[in-house]
Amino acid sequence: MEASGAASGFAMALELLRPRGRLVLKSTFHGTTEVEAARIVVPEISIIGSRCGRFQPSLDLLQKGAVDVESLISEEYPLSEGIHAMDRARARGILKVLLRP
Protein backbone atom coordinates (compact mmCIF):
# COMPACT_ATOMS: atom_id res chain seq x y z
CA MET A 1 0.00 0.00 0.00
CA GLU A 2 1.36 3.41 -0.94
CA ALA A 3 -0.05 6.38 0.96
CA SER A 4 2.84 8.86 1.10
CA GLY A 5 1.21 11.51 -1.06
CA ALA A 6 4.42 11.87 -3.07
CA ALA A 7 5.45 10.64 -6.51
CA SER A 8 8.69 9.33 -4.98
CA GLY A 9 6.61 7.05 -2.73
CA PHE A 10 5.01 5.47 -5.79
CA ALA A 11 8.46 4.83 -7.32
CA MET A 12 9.70 3.29 -4.07
CA ALA A 13 6.63 1.08 -3.76
CA LEU A 14 7.25 -0.31 -7.26
CA GLU A 15 10.83 -1.11 -6.30
CA LEU A 16 9.72 -3.01 -3.19
CA LEU A 17 7.15 -5.21 -4.95
CA ARG A 18 7.88 -8.79 -5.83
CA PRO A 19 6.85 -10.19 -9.23
CA ARG A 20 3.05 -10.56 -9.45
CA GLY A 21 2.71 -8.24 -6.47
CA ARG A 22 -0.18 -5.86 -5.91
CA LEU A 23 0.14 -2.17 -5.14
CA VAL A 24 -2.81 -0.33 -3.63
CA LEU A 25 -2.47 3.40 -4.35
CA LYS A 26 -4.06 5.58 -1.69
CA SER A 27 -1.95 8.62 -2.60
CA THR A 28 -3.26 11.57 -4.50
CA PHE A 29 -0.48 13.80 -5.72
CA HIS A 30 -0.62 16.60 -8.24
CA GLY A 31 1.28 16.69 -11.48
CA THR A 32 2.44 13.85 -13.65
CA THR A 33 4.49 10.81 -12.79
CA GLU A 34 6.66 8.98 -15.27
CA VAL A 35 6.16 5.24 -15.23
CA GLU A 36 8.37 2.77 -17.00
CA ALA A 37 5.71 0.38 -18.33
CA ALA A 38 8.12 -2.56 -18.51
CA ARG A 39 8.63 -2.22 -14.73
CA ILE A 40 4.93 -3.11 -14.34
CA VAL A 41 4.28 -5.39 -17.33
CA VAL A 42 7.27 -7.76 -17.15
CA PRO A 43 6.88 -8.71 -13.46
CA GLU A 44 3.07 -8.68 -13.87
CA ILE A 45 2.47 -6.06 -11.17
CA SER A 46 -1.15 -5.11 -10.41
CA ILE A 47 -1.93 -1.52 -9.41
CA ILE A 48 -5.22 -0.82 -7.67
CA GLY A 49 -6.51 2.67 -6.99
CA SER A 50 -8.30 3.21 -3.69
CA ARG A 51 -10.09 6.48 -3.07
CA CYS A 52 -11.28 7.70 0.31
CA GLY A 53 -14.93 8.55 0.62
CA ARG A 54 -16.78 10.93 2.91
CA PHE A 55 -15.59 10.53 6.50
CA GLN A 56 -18.27 12.36 8.47
CA PRO A 57 -21.05 9.72 8.22
CA SER A 58 -18.60 7.06 9.41
CA LEU A 59 -17.33 9.24 12.24
CA ASP A 60 -20.90 9.91 13.34
CA LEU A 61 -21.66 6.17 13.48
CA LEU A 62 -18.48 5.51 15.45
CA GLN A 63 -19.27 8.29 17.90
CA LYS A 64 -22.76 6.85 18.50
CA GLY A 65 -21.29 3.40 19.11
CA ALA A 66 -23.35 2.03 16.22
CA VAL A 67 -20.41 0.03 14.85
CA ASP A 68 -18.69 -2.67 16.89
CA VAL A 69 -15.09 -2.11 15.80
CA GLU A 70 -13.54 -4.19 18.59
CA SER A 71 -14.88 -7.42 17.10
CA LEU A 72 -13.11 -6.64 13.82
CA ILE A 73 -9.66 -6.82 15.46
CA SER A 74 -8.34 -10.37 15.30
CA GLU A 75 -4.90 -9.77 16.82
CA GLU A 76 -2.76 -6.98 18.31
CA TYR A 77 1.01 -6.55 18.18
CA PRO A 78 3.53 -3.92 19.23
CA LEU A 79 4.98 -1.88 16.38
CA SER A 80 8.30 -3.64 16.93
CA GLU A 81 6.63 -6.85 15.65
CA GLY A 82 5.27 -5.15 12.52
CA ILE A 83 6.72 -7.63 10.03
CA HIS A 84 5.22 -10.58 11.92
CA ALA A 85 1.91 -8.70 12.20
CA MET A 86 1.79 -8.20 8.41
CA ASP A 87 2.42 -11.91 7.90
CA ARG A 88 -0.44 -12.69 10.28
CA ALA A 89 -2.71 -10.21 8.48
CA ARG A 90 -2.42 -12.37 5.35
CA ALA A 91 -3.60 -15.49 7.16
CA ARG A 92 -7.00 -16.96 6.42
CA GLY A 93 -9.63 -15.92 8.93
CA ILE A 94 -7.80 -12.82 10.17
CA LEU A 95 -9.93 -9.67 9.78
CA LYS A 96 -7.74 -6.88 11.15
CA VAL A 97 -4.37 -6.79 12.85
CA LEU A 98 -3.77 -3.81 15.11
CA LEU A 99 -0.30 -2.34 15.64
CA ARG A 100 0.35 -0.40 18.83
CA PRO A 101 3.32 1.92 19.49
PyMOL commands that set and color helices and strands:
alter all, ss='L'
color gray80, all
select helices_A, chain A and resi 7-16+37-41+56-64+70-72+79-89
alter helices_A, ss='H'
color red, helices_A
select strands_A, chain A and resi 22-25+46-49+73-78+96-100
alter strands_A, ss='S'
color yellow, strands_A
deselect
rebuild
show_as cartoon
